[in-house]
Structures are given as C-alpha cells and as structure tokens.
Amino acid sequence: MPITRQEKKSFCQTTRVAMPMKDGLRFILIEDIYYCQSHGNFVTLHLKSGKSFIASKSMKKMEELLTAHHFFRIHHQYLVNTAEIVQYEKGDGGNITLMNGVIIPVSRYKKAEFLKIMLHGHG
C-alpha cells in the first residue's frame, strides 16, 4: 500500500532537516548529526560520515529545531545528539565523549540539567 502525501510529508519533516548553505539547501538526516558547533550566526554540523557543513542558522535556531530530537545544548557553543554520548567525565562542568571519540566540554551552568536528562533516560 503506497504512503499518502501527508505520511510522506510527516516522515520527511521528522527525519530530515533543511540547512541553508551559501549555495542553496542541504537536506540532512537528523540522526546523522553528532553535534553542532556555534560560530556566531553560523553553525557547523558535524556528521557521522566524518563530513562537516556550515549552515546559515544561529545556534538558537538549531536548538529550537533539534531539541525535540534528543539534542541538548551542553555549552553555549555546542548542541549534541545525546544518543551519541558514550561517556561523561566529571570536572568543573565536565566533558562528554561521543561515539566518534570527540570530547566536548559541558558548561558548569548546564551540568545539573544535562545529568538529570541523561540519568532519567530522556536523551
């Protein structure tokens, strides 16, 4: 049985995100994003493929777009896919390690909220 136009629209909206680039749009599977890194009004998306892309979106817009998809802003400069976190190391704010081995700092201001989310299985 073929899927309806509404089902297709819903599927595309929940699994892919359209990122404005300087030369057009790039459609990226949300689950393929390890983390986003802020650079002023631009964000670098770091993907599981090892590639990274600069998107013309602010971190605030990225956070609004991805929070419902298990992303958490652990630092003013980083928004991470919590499904890709393999370790948390204590410290002032601490650090997380992603499945690809990248280590990212956790803001001391975000630490309590981050640990609560991770310990209660909402990540």
N, C-alpha and C positions, 0 to 999 in steps of 0.2 A: 504494500500500500504506500503510495507516494506521500511525502510530507507536505503539509499545507504551507502556503506562503507565510502565514503567521508563525507556524512552528519553526520554519527556516529563519525568519527574522529574529525570533526569540533566541534560537540557538546561536546565531551569529553575534547577537548583542551580548550574550553572556560568556562566550568563549574567546572572542577576539576583541581587540581594541584598535581603533584607527588612530595612528600617531601622525600628526602633521610634521613633515620634514621640509627642509628648504626647497626640495624639488618635487613635492607632492605629498601623498599619503602612503603610509606603510601600515599594513594590517598584520597585527602580531597576536599570536595565541597568548592569552594571559598566563596560562600555565608554563609557558616557555620563558617567562621573565624571572630571573634570580633576584634582581634588585634594581632600584632606580637611584641615581645619584644626582643631586641638585648642582646646577651651575648657574645661579641667578635665575633668569627667566627661561632657561633651557634645562632639560633633564636628559641624562644619558641612561638608556635602558641596557642592562647587561643581561644577555640571553644565555640559555643553556647550550646553544650551539657554539658559544665562545665569542660570538659577534656582539658588538655593541652599536647602538644607534643614538644619535642626538635628536631629541624630539622638541618641537617648539611648544612646550607646555611648561607651566610652572609646577613646582613640587606640590603646591596646594591643590592644583587641578588633578595631578596624578593621584594624590592621596584620596581625593573625593571619588575618583574613578575606580581605584583598586581596593579600597578598604573592605568592600563587601566580598572581595575575592581572596580573603586571608592574607592581605598585606598589612603591615604595621610600620608606622613611621618611628623607628627606634632612635633617630637622631635628626637634627634639623636638616642634615644633608642626605639622609638615607631612608628609603622606603623599601622594606624587604618582604619577600614571599615567605611567610612563616612555615610553609610546608617544606621549604628547602633548608631550614636550620637544623644542623646536626649537633651543635654544642653551644652552651653558654658558659663563659668563664667569668667568675666573679672579679670585681675590681671596683673602682670609683663608680662607674656606670656599668663596667664590664665590657665584654666583647662577645660577639657571636661568630660562629664558623658556619659557612654554608656548605652544601654538598660538593661544591666545586673547589673548596679549600680557601675561599676568600674570607678574610677576617674583617669584621665591621664593628666599629665601636657603638656601644649603647650609651645614650645620654643618661647622665645620672638623674635627670628630671623625668625620663621616660622609663627608667628601670622598674619601678614598682608596678606600673600599668602593664609593661611588657611581660614581667614574670607572672602576673595574675592571669593574663590571657593565655600564656603558654602552659601554665600549670592546670588550668581549667579546660584545656583541650579545645579552645576556640581558634587556634592557629592552624 
